[in-house]
Amino acid sequence: MAFKTKFFKKKNQAKTATGEAVIATDKAATNDEYYYAGLIVTTIAVTPKDGAADGSKVTFNEKDENGTDAMFLKEIKMVGDGEFEATKVSLEEAKEIANNGFGANSSTPLFIVHGFDVEPSNSLKYNYDNFKGDKEYYPVPVVWASVGNTALYFEEQSNNSMEAGNALKALVNFIPNDTFPRKSLLMHSMGNHVIFNGACFKETPDVQFENIFMVAAVSPL
């Protein structure tokens, strides 16, 4: 499979580098009910939604900071400017969704860790569209809090990305390798820093991937 060179759209960017409009049309990922119906992992702090008896419904704001835990979410709805509602997913359900992929267990889960200056409101649909064609990989975006202020780039590299990495490490340590027997990892830009210097700080989690893609890897690594 030939990957596109751009995996994530930056904030307020409505066109590709060639001037083509970026339009997500796949109803499996985006429909009238959900902004993104697929599976994601997030380290952004979430809050239980009022009135949700079982605690499965949560809200989060893409401008918020990272929490101490990472979790799987599905059925993401955009309810305001940067405001989302979603459904928490158990490890068992996440396994079923990711391993089934685009159907008939024909796709390999691809965990995609974005870089600097990316938010759910402008990356999820665009991300999904990259992989719906040949369905070789089923994308599972890994969303972490990114301020996106270029003046704070090195501060983000030191703080937010490391916090996200710590939260992801806690999640990975909880997941047996056979939960996702086939899986690959893609890291874009500062996402490489999140994983190598955050999640793998001091010791590498016991996790194995079929393929690891390092795209425009940011230093230090």
C-alpha positions in Angstrom: 0.0 0.0 0.0 1.3 3.4 -0.9 0.7 5.8 2.0 -0.2 9.4 1.3 2.4 11.9 2.5 0.0 13.9 4.6 -1.9 12.0 7.3 -3.4 14.8 9.2 -4.9 18.2 8.3 -3.7 21.1 10.4 -6.1 23.5 12.1 -8.1 25.8 9.9 -6.6 24.1 6.8 -9.4 23.4 4.3 -7.4 22.3 1.3 -4.5 20.1 0.5 -1.1 21.4 -0.6 -2.3 21.0 -4.2 -5.3 23.2 -3.6 -7.8 20.3 -3.7 -10.7 20.5 -1.2 -10.6 17.9 1.5 -13.9 16.2 1.7 -14.8 13.1 3.8 -17.7 11.1 2.2 -17.5 7.7 3.8 -20.8 7.0 5.6 -19.2 4.3 7.8 -17.1 6.8 9.5 -19.2 9.9 9.3 -23.0 9.9 9.1 -25.9 12.0 10.2 -25.7 10.8 13.8 -21.9 10.7 14.4 -19.1 13.0 13.5 -16.8 9.9 13.6 -18.3 6.4 14.2 -15.0 4.6 14.2 -12.7 3.7 17.1 -10.2 6.1 18.6 -7.8 6.3 21.5 -7.5 9.5 23.4 -5.4 10.9 26.3 -7.5 14.1 26.5 -9.2 14.3 29.8 -12.9 13.3 29.6 -15.9 14.1 31.9 -18.9 11.7 32.5 -21.9 13.1 30.7 -24.8 14.2 32.9 -27.6 11.7 33.0 -25.6 8.7 31.7 -26.6 6.0 34.2 -23.8 3.5 33.3 -21.1 6.1 32.9 -20.3 5.1 29.4 -21.1 8.5 27.9 -18.4 11.1 28.2 -17.6 14.6 27.0 -14.3 16.3 26.2 -13.0 19.5 24.7 -10.2 19.3 22.2 -8.7 22.4 23.9 -8.4 20.6 27.3 -5.2 19.1 28.6 -4.2 15.4 28.8 -5.6 13.3 31.6 -3.7 10.6 33.5 -5.4 7.8 31.5 -5.9 6.9 27.9 -9.1 5.2 26.8 -10.9 3.8 23.8 -13.9 5.8 22.5 -16.4 5.3 19.7 -19.5 7.1 18.3 -17.9 10.6 18.5 -20.4 13.5 18.1 -19.4 17.1 17.8 -21.8 19.1 19.9 -20.1 22.5 19.8 -16.9 24.3 18.8 -14.3 21.8 19.8 -16.8 20.0 22.1 -17.4 16.3 21.7 -19.6 13.6 23.2 -18.5 9.9 22.9 -19.0 6.4 24.2 -16.4 4.7 26.3 -15.4 1.3 24.9 -14.2 -1.7 26.9 -11.1 -3.4 25.9 -13.1 -6.4 24.7 -15.3 -4.2 22.5 -12.3 -2.3 21.2 -10.7 -5.6 20.2 -13.8 -6.6 18.3 -14.1 -3.3 16.5 -10.4 -3.0 15.5 -9.9 -6.6 14.6 -13.0 -6.6 12.4 -11.8 -3.4 10.7 -13.7 -2.6 7.5 -15.5 -5.9 7.7 -14.8 -9.7 7.5 -11.6 -9.3 9.6 -9.8 -8.1 6.4 -8.0 -5.1 7.8 -5.1 -4.7 10.1 -5.6 -2.2 12.9 -3.3 0.8 12.4 -2.8 3.0 15.5 -2.0 6.5 14.3 -0.3 9.0 16.6 -0.7 12.5 15.3 1.9 15.3 15.6 1.9 18.9 16.6 -1.0 21.3 15.8 -3.7 18.6 15.2 -7.2 18.4 16.8 -10.1 15.9 16.4 -12.3 18.5 14.7 -10.1 18.6 11.7 -8.2 15.3 11.6 -10.6 12.4 12.2 -12.6 12.4 8.9 -9.6 13.3 6.9 -7.6 10.5 8.5 -10.3 7.8 7.8 -10.5 8.8 4.1 -6.8 7.9 3.6 -7.5 4.2 4.3 -11.0 3.4 3.1 -9.9 2.7 -0.4 -8.0 -0.6 -0.3 -9.0 -1.4 3.3 -5.6 -2.9 4.1 -5.4 -1.0 7.3 -8.2 0.0 9.7 -7.2 3.4 11.2 -7.4 3.9 15.0 -6.4 7.5 15.6 -4.6 8.2 18.8 -5.6 11.7 19.9 -3.6 13.7 22.4 -3.8 17.3 23.6 -1.9 19.6 21.3 -2.1 23.4 21.8 -0.8 24.1 18.3 0.8 27.4 19.2 4.1 27.6 17.3 5.5 29.9 19.9 5.0 27.1 22.5 6.4 24.3 20.3 9.2 23.3 22.5 7.1 23.7 25.6 4.6 21.3 24.0 7.4 18.9 23.2 8.5 18.9 26.8 5.0 18.8 28.5 1.9 17.8 26.6 3.6 15.2 24.5 5.3 13.6 27.5 2.0 13.6 29.5 0.3 11.9 26.6 3.1 9.3 26.3 2.8 8.4 30.0 -1.0 8.0 29.7 -0.6 5.8 26.6 2.1 3.7 28.4 -0.4 3.0 31.2 -3.0 1.8 28.7 -0.5 -0.3 26.7 0.7 -2.1 29.8 -2.9 -3.0 30.5 -3.5 -4.6 27.1 -2.2 -8.2 26.4 -0.4 -8.5 23.1 -2.9 -11.0 21.8 -5.8 -8.5 22.2 -4.7 -7.1 18.8 -2.8 -10.1 17.3 -2.1 -8.1 14.1 -1.4 -4.4 14.5 0.8 -1.7 13.1 1.8 1.7 14.4 2.2 5.0 12.6 3.7 8.1 14.2 3.7 11.5 12.5 5.9 14.4 13.4 5.8 15.0 17.2 3.8 11.8 17.5 7.2 10.0 17.3 8.3 12.0 20.4 5.1 11.0 22.2 5.9 7.4 21.8 9.7 7.1 21.9 10.4 9.6 24.6 7.0 9.5 26.4 5.5 6.0 26.3 8.9 4.3 26.1 10.6 6.5 28.7 12.9 4.5 30.9 11.5 1.2 29.6 9.8 -0.1 26.5 6.3 -1.5 27.0 5.8 -5.1 26.1 4.0 -4.6 22.9 4.7 -5.9 19.4 3.7 -4.4 16.0 3.9 -5.9 12.5 5.0 -2.6 11.0 6.2 0.7 12.5 6.0 3.8 10.3 7.9 6.9 11.4 6.7 9.8 9.2 8.5 13.1 9.3 9.8 12.1 12.7 10.6 15.1 15.0 13.7 15.2 17.1 14.9 14.6 19.7 14.6 10.8 19.3 
